[in-house]
Amino acid sequence: MIVIAGHIKTDPTKVEDLHKALSALKGPTLQEEGCIDYHFAIDDPAAGTILVYERWASQDALTAHLSAPHVGTLLGDWGDKVEMDVTKFDAVNPRGLMD
């Protein structure tokens, strides 16, 4: 399993618009093969940060997602307006909180 976690930062005056754009991808992305979780939340409006959390069944599923047209459109629209501090983790042995 692949876990993506971190923050996306934009101009604070644009954080709501970015959140809406990212949230619009949630429905279609959750339908993609291998998508387990796909979430975005405004973390600090004054700083313009959005929290990112995704889980993918495999690297192949994530790669397919990143190649999808709707992702390309979002990146084209926002790529030069954001800074990303996002990490990809390979969750080899995931466990429940109480394990």
Secondary structure, 3 states (H helix, E strand, C coil): CEEEEEEEEECHHHHHHHHHHHHHCHHHHHCCCCEEEEEEEEEECCCCEEEEEEEECCHHHHHHHHCCHHHHHHHHHHHHHEEEEEEEEECCCCCCCCC
